[in-house]
Amino acid sequence: MKQILENHVAFITGGGSGLGAAAARRLAADGAIIAINDLDIQAAQKVADEVGGLAYAFDVTDSQAFTAAVDDCVAKLGRLDIMINNAGIAPQDTSSKTELMMENMGKRMSGNIESMAPMNYLRDLSDENWDRMIRVHLYGAFYGCKAALTHMQPQRSGRIINISSVIGLYPAAGAPHYSVAKAGIISLTKAVAAEVAPLGINVNAICPGYIKTPLLTPFSEAMMAAVTMRIGKGRLGQPEELAEMVRFLCGPESEYCTGDVFAVSGGYTG
Ligand SMILES: NC(=O)c1ccc[n+]([C@@H]2O[C@H](COP(=O)([O-])OP(=O)(O)OC[C@H]3O[C@@H](n4cnc5c(N)ncnc54)[C@H](O)[C@@H]3O)[C@@H](O)[C@H]2O)c1
């Protein structure tokens, strides 16, 4: 029997780990042919070998390298149907400030706002950290959309999925750069979707909640406990649960979805 994504070529950035790797496995299970990008070539190659696809090592902030890899993928596999702009990095660990944050929460709840200590999340953020965060997420998604449209427009079909975050919906005090980058991805998604909808190309954003991947390993137990308290389901998500949304947005079931934003958050309340 024909598989639903048979002959569909999917390019996934940051696919050597976590959500990207889970998406690769899920799409491959439905017949898609996969190309995996990652900064870490061994990780990319491992997932590519597992799903029988191609691996590309480059930094998504490098526009030329990005375009060259996507062009090479199309030259080898004949087409491009799905682009998943997923590569990302975590905001720096603010666990050392968790205790102070808890104390401040207590003070806020008792109406004692004047005695709250400055957290200095923004003031401690270096120009370099700000720049790298914006570049990896927002420039990475921009370059990915451009490279994909080069091949999808002549085909008059395609699906682009940009991985944002619930932090793009509910900005977090401890991660202003990540919040801005992820909110920017939502705007980019809607702007591009509006442009290319008449060409048969759907562009959507997924906002994962807190999903158990290596991205979260730097964060302390106390910090994760504080986060989990704000998740209705009371637990982190699994990468496979996120991959089901990716699969939906790549298949015929989501034909009418474009410029749309899908959270998979277990009831995260921000
Ligand atoms: N895990 C979560 O809780 C969560 C929540 C919301 C959003 N997200 C987003 O999901 C995406 C995937 O995250 P994950 O949880 O799977 O993390 P992960 O760390 O498991 O995987 C991210 C992958 O991206 C790669 N990468 C990083 N910078 C890159 C670059 N410049 N060029 C190419 N590859 C690069 C890394 O090497 C890594 O393999 C990210 O955009 C992240 O911001 C994750």
The ligand as a Gaussian input file, in Angstrom:
#p B3LYP/6-31G(d) Opt

LIG

0 1
 N       12.867000      20.934000      24.130000
 C       12.023000      21.897000      24.442000
 O       11.493000      21.948000      25.557000
 C       11.682000      22.971000      23.435000
 C       10.619000      23.819000      23.730000
 C       10.270000      24.807000      22.824000
 C       10.971000      24.948000      21.641000
 N       12.004000      24.096000      21.387000
 C       12.714000      24.299000      20.132000
 O       12.769000      23.094000      19.423000
 C       13.920000      23.086000      18.586000
 C       14.672000      21.789000      18.771000
 O       15.114000      21.722000      20.119000
 P       15.424000      20.355000      20.879000
 O       14.703000      20.426000      22.150000
 O       15.218000      19.213000      19.991000
 O       16.971000      20.596000      21.210000
 P       18.249000      19.665000      21.002000
 O       19.345000      20.382000      21.671000
 O       17.939000      18.269000      21.384000
 O       18.471000      19.702000      19.417000
 C       18.815000      20.871000      18.749000
 C       19.783000      20.505000      17.629000
 O       20.065000      21.709000      16.886000
 C       21.431000      21.698000      16.558000
 N       21.888000      23.071000      16.330000
 C       22.040000      24.053000      17.235000
 N       22.480000      25.172000      16.646000
 C       22.598000      24.885000      15.331000
 C       23.005000      25.636000      14.212000
 N       23.399000      26.918000      14.347000
 N       23.012000      25.053000      13.005000
 C       22.634000      23.752000      12.859000
 N       22.249000      22.985000      13.894000
 C       22.226000      23.543000      15.120000
 C       22.106000      21.074000      17.761000
 O       23.406000      20.570000      17.423000
 C       21.121000      19.984000      18.146000
 O       21.428000      18.751000      17.535000
 C       14.717000      24.342000      18.954000
 O       14.454000      25.365000      18.016000
 C       14.160000      24.714000      20.306000
 O       14.297000      26.099000      20.573000
 C       12.380000      23.120000      22.245000

